Amino acid sequence: MKIKTALISLSNKNKLSNILKNLKKYKIKIISSGGTYKKIKSLGYKCIEVSDYTGFSEILDGRVKTLHPKIHSGILYKRNKTSHKKIIKKLNFESIDLVIANFYPFKKIINQTKNHKKIIENIDIGGPALVRSAAKNYKDVTVITKIDHYQKLIHELKLFQGGTSLQFREKMSQVAFGETASYDSIIFNYFNNFSKIEIPEKIFIKTNLIQKLRYGENPHQLGAIYGNEENFNLIKLQGKELSYNNYNDIFACLSLTQTLPKNRGTVIVKHSNPSGVSIETDHLKSYLSAMNCDPISAFGGIVACNYKISLKIAKEIIKNYYEVIVANGFDKAAIKLFKSKKNLRLIDSTRVALNKYNKIVSGINSFLMQTNDNQIFDKNNFKIVSKIKPSKKLMEQLIFSFNVCRSVKSNAIVITQKNKTLGIGSGQPSRIDSCKIAIEKMKRFKQFDNESPLAAASDAFFPFLDGIESLVQAGVTAIIQPYGSIRDKEIIKFANDMGIVLIFSKSRHFSH
């Protein structure tokens, strides 16, 4: 299809000059309005203003510019349909064969201001209407909505001497409908947030393909990661491409490290479960405590630190085999050392912030959605139910234990001492089995002393005495768990009889 007339309406006017140069080369007439018209004229190219083309001035403070029958008829009429051509000829309208448009930066505006009136004024109406018209009539009209595709358009114009191929127009149509759908989803989600609707009747998720992955969890499964590149905020400094499982473990790491005290926390994750967690002001001690909790499980896992990794820590980390190291930055000397392990992935998570993201799990022709369980705990989230009260230091240890516990797959039991994990039991259908695994790991790796108290956390209530009894027999003297069992009174009586501290959480924290 030879292009005779192009309509250009742009909010982002970058890289426009090269397009104009090629349109002039093939003697393509240009129509435009507002700021785009002024920009084209300032670059020294001929352009017809929309109001002159339609014979109708802009009205309503520019809200109505391109919404005119002469514009949309010129785009939408079928070039090979006699009745359409007769109407266009009778009305003395012209064909518009190329539409180049992008939209008001609505997402940028909502990130810049809370002024609702200003935000509403930045909802683009004319631009998406132009794009939808052109995309619908792709058999006759070319539509370009992304600056990245300017060069592809130039290539087509050169290849077809001022025209484009049907294959190209069809592809650009598909891209265009993706852009309008994405734009509308941002507006829809803004109104949901503005109205404080947490569970809307419909959900539209605006994401872009960040990367195709080699495969999913297993080689026979396809895999990819989607998101918004401008706020993805994970920066890979070196190493092999990240896999589906790597990303899954990284997300598990970050969801926990972001809730730990800043600049103190180390988490080691294997198969999305923490194998060791520690919080220490001494970063080397923090790493070693997390690693020594379960050095066997740590092998081949992911290390995540909410502090900057120094050369001193890097020298310890490099002694073991890990898939990925995630940290709030790396010293130059540490990066230089890690380069000796060229396959090791280094991820800078400095810009990752703890926000209220939704968690989505796919199902059979459906998906489950819930808000993330990432609140920061304090003592007000808990109730002391035992006769013996914990010291301030022990209470902090119990809260640390419970915080780790909610990141462990249910049924979850976590045993700690001095702000480090000693034993973690996870993913068992029976809570007593998780207790046994946590106790066995604690005894196996012997990272505890006989002077400081042992604390344990459970992600849900103990339905029977057997679980809490096994923990007490293993030396645990303080336990934190949610309430809600019909046997809560029995659990409290047992704790008092044994002389241990018992804390009830006001909320349950399963992680399946």
C-alpha positions in Angstrom: 0.0 0.0 0.0 1.4 3.4 -1.1 1.1 6.0 1.6 -0.1 9.4 0.5 -1.1 11.1 3.8 0.2 10.6 7.4 -1.3 11.8 10.6 1.2 12.3 13.4 0.1 12.9 17.0 2.8 12.5 19.6 3.3 13.1 23.3 6.8 11.7 23.2 8.4 13.5 20.2 11.9 11.8 20.4 13.5 10.7 17.2 10.9 12.4 15.0 13.3 14.1 12.7 14.4 10.9 10.9 10.8 9.9 10.3 10.0 13.3 8.8 13.0 13.1 6.5 11.8 9.8 5.1 8.1 10.9 4.7 9.4 13.9 2.7 11.5 11.6 0.6 8.4 9.8 -0.6 6.3 12.9 -0.8 3.9 11.9 2.0 1.6 14.7 3.2 1.6 15.3 6.9 -1.3 16.3 9.2 -0.8 17.1 12.8 -2.0 19.3 15.7 -1.0 21.0 18.9 2.6 20.5 20.1 3.4 17.9 17.4 2.4 20.4 14.7 4.7 23.0 16.2 7.6 20.6 16.6 7.3 19.4 12.9 7.3 23.0 11.7 10.2 23.9 14.0 12.2 21.1 12.4 11.6 22.7 9.0 9.0 20.3 7.5 5.7 21.1 5.8 2.7 20.1 7.8 -1.1 20.8 7.7 -2.7 21.6 11.0 -5.7 19.4 11.9 -8.0 22.4 12.3 -7.1 23.6 8.8 -7.6 20.1 7.4 -11.0 19.6 9.0 -12.2 23.2 8.9 -13.0 22.8 12.6 -11.0 24.5 15.4 -9.9 22.7 18.5 -12.4 23.1 21.4 -12.8 22.4 25.1 -9.2 23.4 26.0 -7.9 20.9 23.4 -9.9 18.0 24.6 -11.4 17.7 21.0 -8.9 18.0 18.2 -8.7 14.9 16.0 -12.2 13.5 17.0 -13.7 14.5 13.6 -15.4 12.5 10.9 -13.0 13.7 8.2 -10.1 12.2 10.3 -11.6 8.9 11.3 -13.4 8.3 7.9 -10.1 8.9 6.2 -8.6 6.2 8.3 -11.4 3.7 8.6 -12.9 3.5 5.1 -12.2 0.3 3.2 -10.2 1.2 0.1 -11.6 -1.8 -2.0 -15.3 -1.3 -1.1 -17.2 0.6 -3.6 -19.9 2.0 -1.2 -17.1 3.3 1.1 -15.3 5.0 -1.7 -18.5 6.7 -2.9 -19.2 8.2 0.5 -15.6 9.4 0.9 -15.8 11.0 -2.6 -19.2 12.5 -2.0 -18.0 14.1 1.3 -14.8 15.2 -0.4 -12.7 13.4 2.3 -9.2 12.1 1.8 -7.5 8.9 2.8 -5.2 8.8 5.8 -2.8 5.9 5.2 -0.4 6.2 8.1 -1.0 7.1 11.8 2.0 7.7 14.1 0.8 8.2 17.6 1.7 7.8 21.2 -0.2 8.8 24.3 -0.2 11.3 27.1 2.2 9.9 29.8 -0.6 9.0 32.2 1.6 6.6 34.2 4.3 9.3 34.6 1.7 11.8 35.8 0.3 9.5 38.5 3.8 8.9 39.8 4.4 12.7 39.9 1.3 14.0 41.5 -1.7 13.1 43.6 -3.8 15.9 42.1 -6.8 14.0 40.8 -8.0 16.8 38.4 -4.6 17.0 36.8 -4.4 13.3 36.5 -7.8 13.2 34.8 -6.7 15.8 32.3 -3.9 13.5 31.3 -6.2 10.7 30.1 -5.6 10.7 26.4 -8.8 10.3 24.3 -7.9 11.3 20.8 -4.6 9.4 20.6 -6.0 6.0 21.5 -9.1 6.6 19.2 -6.8 7.3 16.3 -4.7 4.2 17.0 -7.7 1.9 17.4 -9.2 3.2 14.1 -5.9 2.7 12.2 -5.3 -0.7 13.8 -8.8 -2.0 13.0 -8.2 -1.0 9.3 -4.7 -2.5 9.1 -5.4 -3.9 5.6 -5.3 -0.4 4.3 -3.6 1.7 7.0 -0.2 1.5 8.8 -0.1 2.4 12.5 3.0 3.0 14.5 2.8 3.4 18.3 6.3 2.8 19.5 9.4 4.8 18.9 11.4 1.5 18.7 9.4 0.8 15.4 10.3 3.9 13.6 13.3 2.3 12.0 11.2 -0.7 10.9 8.8 1.8 9.2 11.7 3.5 7.4 12.9 0.1 6.2 9.4 -0.7 4.9 9.2 2.6 3.1 12.5 2.0 1.4 11.6 -1.6 0.5 8.2 -0.7 -1.0 9.0 2.7 -2.3 6.8 4.7 0.0 4.5 1.9 1.0 4.3 -1.0 3.5 3.5 -4.7 3.3 0.4 -6.3 4.7 2.5 -8.5 7.0 4.1 -5.4 8.5 0.7 -3.6 8.9 -0.8 -6.6 10.6 2.1 -6.9 13.1 1.9 -3.1 13.9 -1.8 -3.5 14.4 -1.3 -6.2 17.0 1.3 -4.0 18.7 -1.1 -1.0 18.6 -3.9 -2.9 20.3 -1.5 -4.0 22.9 -0.6 -0.3 23.6 -4.2 0.8 23.9 -5.0 -2.1 26.1 -2.0 -1.4 28.3 -2.8 2.3 28.5 -6.4 1.6 29.5 -5.3 -0.9 32.1 -3.2 1.8 33.8 -6.2 4.1 33.9 -8.5 1.4 35.2 -6.0 0.4 38.0 -5.6 4.1 38.9 -9.3 4.4 39.5 -9.4 1.2 41.5 -6.6 2.6 43.7 -8.3 6.0 43.9 -11.5 4.4 45.0 -9.6 2.1 47.4 -11.0 -1.1 45.8 -8.6 -3.9 46.7 -10.6 -6.8 45.1 -12.0 -5.3 41.9 -14.6 -7.1 39.6 -12.0 -7.2 36.8 -8.3 -7.3 36.8 -6.0 -6.0 34.1 -2.3 -6.5 34.5 0.0 -4.2 32.5 3.3 -5.9 32.0 6.0 -6.3 29.3 8.1 -9.2 28.4 11.4 -8.7 30.2 13.1 -11.9 29.1 12.3 -15.3 27.5 13.9 -17.9 29.8 15.6 -21.1 28.6 12.7 -23.1 30.1 10.4 -23.2 33.1 10.8 -25.2 36.2 11.7 -28.2 34.0 13.3 -28.4 30.5 10.0 -29.4 28.8 8.2 -26.3 30.1 8.3 -22.9 28.4 9.3 -20.0 30.7 9.4 -16.2 30.6 9.4 -13.3 33.0 7.1 -10.3 32.6 7.1 -6.9 34.4 7.6 -3.2 34.0 11.2 -2.7 33.1 11.3 0.8 34.4 10.6 -0.4 38.0 11.9 -4.0 37.8 14.9 -2.8 39.8 16.9 -6.1 39.7 20.3 -5.3 38.1 22.4 -8.3 37.0 26.1 -7.4 37.2 27.6 -10.7 35.9 27.0 -14.4 35.3 24.8 -16.6 33.3 21.2 -15.7 32.3 18.8 -16.2 35.2 16.4 -19.2 35.0 12.8 -19.6 36.1 13.9 -21.3 39.3 16.5 -18.6 40.0 13.9 -15.9 39.8 11.5 -17.8 42.0 14.2 -18.2 44.6 15.3 -14.5 44.3 11.7 -13.4 44.9 11.6 -15.6 48.0 14.9 -14.2 49.3 13.8 -10.6 48.8 10.4 -11.0 50.4 12.2 -12.0 53.6 15.3 -9.8 53.5 13.1 -6.7 52.9 11.3 -7.4 56.2 14.5 -7.9 58.3 16.2 -5.0 60.0 18.1 -2.9 57.5 21.7 -3.5 56.8 21.9 -6.6 59.0 20.1 -9.5 57.4 21.3 -12.5 55.5 19.1 -15.1 53.9 20.1 -18.3 52.1 17.3 -19.9 50.0 17.1 -23.3 48.3 14.0 -24.2 46.3 12.2 -21.1 47.6 12.6 -22.2 51.2 15.1 -20.5 53.5 17.8 -22.8 54.8 19.4 -20.2 57.0 18.7 -16.7 58.2 20.6 -14.3 60.5 20.6 -10.7 61.5 23.8 -9.2 62.8 25.4 -5.7 62.7 28.7 -7.6 61.9 28.0 -8.6 58.2 30.5 -11.4 58.1 29.0 -12.9 61.2 25.5 -12.5 59.7 26.5 -14.4 56.6 28.4 -17.2 58.4 25.5 -17.7 60.9 23.0 -18.1 58.0 25.3 -20.4 56.1 26.2 -22.6 59.1 22.5 -23.2 60.0 22.4 -25.8 57.3 25.6 -25.8 55.1 24.5 -28.8 53.2 21.2 -27.3 52.0 22.9 -24.0 51.3 25.0 -25.7 48.6 23.7 -24.5 45.2 21.3 -22.1 46.8 20.9 -18.3 46.7 22.5 -15.9 49.1 20.6 -12.6 49.7 21.9 -9.7 51.9 20.2 -6.5 52.7 23.6 -4.8 53.0 26.6 -4.1 50.8 29.0 -7.1 50.2 32.6 -6.3 51.0 35.7 -8.1 49.8 36.0 -9.7 53.2 32.5 -11.3 52.9 33.1 -12.1 49.3 36.1 -14.2 50.2 33.9 -16.3 52.5 31.0 -16.6 50.1 33.3 -17.8 47.2 34.4 -20.8 49.3 31.0 -22.4 48.7 29.0 -23.0 45.5 26.0 -20.7 45.0 23.8 -20.0 42.0 23.1 -16.4 42.7 24.3 -13.7 45.1 21.8 -10.8 45.8 22.9 -7.8 47.8 22.4 -4.1 48.3 25.5 -3.3 46.3 29.0 -4.8 46.0 32.4 -3.3 46.7 34.5 -3.0 43.5 37.1 -5.4 45.1 34.3 -7.9 45.8 33.0 -7.8 42.2 36.6 -8.3 40.9 36.9 -11.4 43.1 33.6 -12.8 42.0 34.6 -12.5 38.3 36.8 -15.6 38.8 33.4 -17.4 39.0 32.1 -16.3 35.6 28.8 -18.3 35.8 27.9 -16.9 39.2 25.1 -14.4 39.0 25.5 -11.2 40.9 22.3 -9.2 41.5 22.2 -5.7 42.8 18.9 -5.2 44.6 19.6 -1.7 46.1 16.7 -0.2 44.3 14.2 -2.8 45.3 11.6 -1.5 47.8 9.1 -3.3 49.9 5.7 -2.3 48.4 2.2 -3.7 48.5 2.3 -6.1 45.6 -0.3 -8.7 44.8 0.6 -12.3 44.8 -0.8 -14.3 41.9 -0.9 -18.1 41.4 -2.1 -19.6 38.2 -4.8 -22.3 38.3 -6.9 -24.3 35.8 -8.2 -21.5 33.4 -8.1 -19.2 36.4 -5.7 -17.7 38.9 -5.7 -16.9 42.7 -4.8 -13.5 43.9 -4.0 -12.2 47.3 -2.2 -9.3 48.8 1.3 -10.1 50.0 2.0 -11.1 53.6 4.8 -8.6 54.2 3.8 -6.4 57.1 6.5 -5.4 59.5 5.9 -7.1 62.9 6.1 -5.3 66.3 5.1 -6.4 69.8 1.5 -5.1 69.2 0.9 -8.0 66.8 1.3 -10.5 69.6 -0.1 -11.4 73.0 1.8 -13.0 75.9 -0.4 -15.8 77.3 2.1 -17.6 79.6 2.7 -16.8 83.3 6.4 -16.3 82.5 7.0 -13.1 80.5 9.8 -12.7 78.0 12.6 -10.2 78.4 12.8 -7.5 75.7 15.7 -9.3 74.1 13.8 -12.7 74.0 10.7 -11.0 72.6 12.8 -9.6 69.7 14.1 -13.1 69.1 10.6 -14.6 69.1 9.4 -11.9 66.6 12.5 -12.7 64.4 11.6 -16.4 64.6 8.0 -15.7 63.5 9.1 -13.4 60.7 11.3 -16.1 59.2 8.6 -18.7 59.8 6.1 -17.0 57.5 8.6 -17.3 54.6 8.9 -21.1 55.1 6.5 -23.4 53.2 3.8 -24.7 55.5 3.7 -26.6 57.8 6.6 -24.5 59.1 8.7 -24.7 62.3 11.7 -22.4 62.9 14.1 -22.8 65.9 16.4 -19.8 66.6 19.0 -18.6 69.0 20.7 -15.1 69.2 19.0 -13.8 66.0 20.0 -16.7 63.8 18.1 -19.8 62.7 19.2 -23.2 64.1 16.7 -25.5 62.5 14.0 -25.1 59.9 11.3 -27.7 59.2 9.2 -27.0 56.1 6.5 -28.2 53.8 5.3 -31.2 55.8 1.6 -32.4 55.8 2.1 -32.9 59.5 3.2 -30.2 61.9 4.9 -32.8 64.2 7.0 -33.9 61.3 8.2 -30.3 60.7 9.1 -30.1 64.4 11.1 -33.3 64.1 13.0 -31.9 61.0 13.8 -28.6 62.7 15.0 -30.4 65.8 17.1 -32.8 63.8 18.8 -30.0 61.8 19.5 -28.1 65.0 21.2 -31.0 66.6 23.0 -32.0 63.4 24.8 -28.8 62.8 25.2 -27.8 66.4 25.3 -24.0 66.1 23.7 -23.4 69.5 25.2 -22.9 72.9 23.8 -24.0 76.3 23.6 -20.5 77.8 21.2 -18.5 75.6 17.5 -19.4 75.3 16.2 -21.4 72.3 13.0 -20.0 70.7 10.7 -21.6 68.2 8.0 -20.3 65.9 5.1 -22.1 64.2 3.2 -20.5 61.3 -0.1 -21.8 62.6 -1.5 -23.1 65.9 -0.5 -26.5 67.4 -3.6 -28.7 67.1 -2.2 -31.2 69.6 0.3 -31.2 72.4 2.8 -33.5 70.6 4.4 -30.7 68.5 5.0 -28.3 71.3 6.0 -31.1 73.6 8.8 -32.3 71.2 10.2 -28.7 71.0 10.3 -28.4 74.8 12.0 -31.8 75.1 14.6 -30.5 72.6 15.4 -27.6 74.9 13.2 -24.8 73.5 12.1 -22.4 76.3 10.0 -19.9 74.3 7.4 -20.5 71.6 5.4 -18.1 69.4 2.4 -19.3 67.4 -1.0 -18.1 66.2 -4.0 -18.7 68.3 -7.2 -20.4 67.2 -7.1 -24.1 68.2 -9.8 -25.6 70.2 -6.9 -26.8 72.4 -5.4 -23.4 73.0 -6.1 -23.7 76.7 -4.3 -27.0 76.9 -1.3 -25.5 75.1 -1.2 -22.6 77.5 -1.5 -25.0 80.5 1.3 -27.1 79.2 3.5 -24.1 78.7 2.9 -23.0 82.3 3.4 -26.5 83.6 6.8 -26.6 81.7 7.8 -23.1 82.8 8.2 -21.8 79.2 7.3 -18.5 77.5 4.3 -18.8 75.2 3.3 -16.0 72.8 0.2 -15.9 70.6 0.2 -14.1 67.3 -3.0 -12.3 66.4 -2.8 -13.5 62.8 -1.9 -16.8 61.0 0.9 -16.8 58.4 0.8 -19.8 56.1 2.9 -19.9 52.9 1.9 -22.6 50.5 
